[in-house]
Amino acid sequence: MRMTIAARRSTRLGAALLIGLTGCTDLSPLQARLDDLQARMDRLEMASAKATAATTAAQGASAKADQTAGQAMRAAKVNANAIASLEDKIDRMFKRPPPKADSPP
């Protein structure tokens, strides 16, 4: 009698397990969702890589712009000094000498 009860329990458990597993055999919807999630992850990784590349390019352009601005500032200072020097020369060229005092004869 004990074996009969044990045999019935295992038979019932086996039947329940078999019924439960047959409901899980159709994995295509789950596989479709996994494929969709994988495709989304791939797109996000590509977008992230593009954003990283764009950031790197923008940083490079910013550094180049800073360098160009520094060169322009140095050139502007050199030009301002040259202009001031020329103005000084022109002022000295056209400056009238002070009148000479006439000496008495």
Buried (B, 14 or more C-beta within 10 A) or exposed (E): EEEEEEEEEEEEEEEEEEEEEEEEEEEEEEEEEEEEEEEEEEEEEEEEEEEEEEEEEEEEEEEEEEEEEEEEEEEEEEEEEEEEEEEEEEEEEEEEEEEEEEEEE
